[in-house]
Amino acid sequence: MTIRPGPRNSITDIAGLLVGQAEDMAARTGVTVLLPEMRCAAAVDVRGGAPGTRDTDALDPTCLVEAIDAVVLSGGSVHGLEAASGVVAWLAAHGRGHPVGNIRVPIVPAAILFDLANGGDKGWGDTPPYRALALAACDAAGTELRQGNAGAGTGAKTATCKGGLGTASAIDPETGITIGALVAANPIGAVTMPDGTFWAWPFEQHGEFGGPHRPTGPAGPEPVLFRHPAAEPAAGGNTTIGIVAVDAALTKAEAQRLAIMAQDGLARAIRPVHTPMDGDTIFALATGAVKLPEARALALARIGAIAADCVARAIARGVWHAETLGQHQGWREKYGRP
């Protein structure tokens, strides 16, 4: 048997994981919430030079909290961090969270990307939409999820075409573990070679992002960076954020190693990546349903490598599904491919 995508080719192929999304199309922004049915071990790895995050310190293996209740990916830059407050409120109302005596305190780490300069109406004054979007996303959580201009990927862009929200999964027959990724791709770098071929093309499964498309020649050494028509790139003006998840039983330290390895998926799908202008952040979750083999380190290395491939595939899938929005042309329209 070979490694293959799960039945949905989605992070929700991992039992017990639900995803909810909500968008404000006038503002060209949105929120994506990963909502586990049970609390999960979790960790994070931050590689970008301009991150925007919440509660990531609590995920350090030396810290008290052993599990989280949800993860939020949001547009809106710093305004989008308010989405996590909405999820906290929703979870508390449902009696979920870290137990402190007879009180429940929801643990909801979050990361944001910058979509404030994409042409949408951001005139929200003192009431940004992210808390309301987060509540709507929680109410809508399920196993089916939209890609492209959805959730946190609604207003995303890349250096060469529209960005978006994508997902992918893989089932490893050797360990019996299912791996999934959920990524909002909004990099200052390019996800495509000059001819439009995805950098992630070697990892495509079953034509999941329009393949087979192979490069027509060498890519060349020149990096391609997004430049807003009205300004030079600014620190914090982009960012790719995502989640990898497994149904394995991992410690927080093992989950952190998974997140570190999964960051390689960004490097397989985006060039350049982890720049001073990006806040690239990957969370890792482990539901604990499947025990690791006795050779734990070897099994972790294997699923970490597969997770990185899932991240690369999710990035390409999100961009492939994204449609033109304003001045940001969708990949299929720009390159004339199905």
Secondary structure, 3 states (H helix, E strand, C coil): CCCECCCCCCHHHCCCEEEEEEEECCCCEEEEEEEECCCEEEEEEECCCCCCEECCHHHCCCCCCCCECCEEEECCHHHHHHHHHHHHHHHHHCCCCEEECCEEECCCCEEECCCCCCCCCCCCCCCCCHHHHHHHHHHCCECCCCCECCHHHCCCECCCCECEEEEEEEEECCCCEEEEEEEEECCCCECECCCCCECCHHHCCCCCCCCCCCCCCCCCCCCCCCCCCCCCCCCCCCCCEEEEEEEECCCHHHHHHHHHHHCHHHHHHCECCCCCCCCCEEEEEEEEEECCCCCHHHHHHHHHHHHHHHHHHHHHHHHHHCCCECCECCHHHHHCCC
